[in-house]
Amino acid sequence: MAEFTFRFATPDDAEVIAGFNSALALETEDHRLDPDTILAGVTRLLQNRDLGFYVVAETGGEIAGCLMITYEWSDWRNGVIWWLQSVYVAVPFRRQGVFKGLYGFVHNLADNDPDVAGFRLYVEKDNTAAQRTYANQGLQPTHYLMFEDLK
């Protein structure tokens, strides 16, 4: 099993992360993302920490996985909820603790930031493998349904 290091993503990682996001959309929703749009979106976030941040898992100079954190203000908690998004582990590195390490990295950051009130994520309702992975890290299903109105 490979050893992984975990770090904040940099603009140099944008193409790999954009590729992961495209693979994620195709794999989980059978949706093809526009490569220029996703690369621009990843790059924009990497250049603006107010939008969020990415972390990556790396082994042997290769990025094995990533996740993105975005922010939601919670007036009920007087704090920020960190949303786990764009979670992806490259196929050769699955079931090797990559998500566990990524989540541990951001969890440690949150533990040291008094403004962070917790974590949320959404998962495709039929993606039972991901649901098990998240539950194994202590994340619990909520009683909320998600609605959206996207352009």
N, C-alpha and C positions, 0 to 999 in steps of 0.2 A: 504494500500500500504506500502511496506517495505521501510525502510530508508537504504541508501547505503553509504558506504565510498569508496573512490577511492585512490589507492596507486600504487606504483611501485611493480611489481611482483618480487618475490624472487625465488631462486632455489627450495624452498619447494613447490612452486606452479606448478612446471613443469608437474606433472602427470595430474593435473586437466586441465591445458592449453592444453596439448597434447590431452586429451580426447575431449575438446571443438573443437580443430582443426580437429580431426577425424570426429566429428559430423557435423561440417561445411562442409567438403568435401563431405560427404555422402548426406547431406541435399540439398546442392546447385548444386552439379555436379554429384551426384550418383557415387562418386569415393571413393573407399576404400583405405585409407592410411595404410602403413605398420606401426604398432604400435611402433616397435623399432626405425625406422627411424624418425618418428615424435617426439618421446620422446627425441631422441638424438639431433634433430634440435632445439627443444625448449630449452633444457638444454644448448646447446652450445651458443645460443643467450643470455640466462640469465646469462651466465658466461663471456660474452664479450660485453660490452656496445658499443664498436666500430661497432658492427653489427646492433645494435638497442636496443630496450627495449620493454617490455610488461607493460601494466597497467591493473589492475583488479578492478572490482566492487565487494564489499563484503557486506553481510548482515548476521547478526547472526552467524558469523564465517564461512559462506559458500560463496564461490566465485560464483557470479551470472553471470559474463561476463568478457570479456577481449578484448583487442586490442593490436596489435603490431605496433610499429613504426620502419621503416627502413629509410635509408637516400639516397638521390639522390643529387649530387652536380649540381647546375645550374650556369653555367658560364654566362648565360644571366642575371641572377639576383645577381650574386656574393654572393650566399647564398645557404643554404641547403633546399631542399624540404623534408618534412616529409611525407612518405607514410604510410597511415593507412592500415593495413593488418590484417588478421586473426581476424576480428571482429566477435565476437560471444556472444550472450546472451542466457543463458539457458532458455529452454521453459517456466518454471514456472515464470520467471522474465521478460518476454517480455511485451512491452507496459507499462513499469513502469518507464521509464526515464533512464534506465541503459546506453544505448548508449549516450544519451544526457550528462550524467554525465562523462562518459569516455572521450568523445570528449571535454567537457569543461575542464577536467583535463589537457589533452595534449595541448589544445589551450592556457590555462593559462601559461603552461611551455614555449610554443613557443612565446607568447607575451613578455615574459621576457628574451628571447634569441635573440639578434640582428642578429645572423647568420641564423635564420630560416626565409625562404622566403615564406613559405606557406605549404599547404597540398595537397596531391593527394590521390586518391584511385581508385581501379577498382571494379566493381560490375558485377555479372553475368547479362547478358542483359535481361534475363527473370525474374529476381528477383525484381519485381516492389515494393514489400513491403520495401525492403532495400533501393531502390532508393528514395522512398517517405521519409523514415527516414532521409537519408542523405540530401535531399533537404530541409527538415524542419530545419536542423541545418545550412543552408546557403551554403552548398556545391552545386556546379553547374556542370551540364554535360559539357564536353569539346568538341571541334571539332576534337579531335584526335581519331584515331582508335588504338588499341593495337595489336601488332604483337609479336610473340615469337618463339623461337627455343630452346626447352628444351631437355635435355638428359634424 
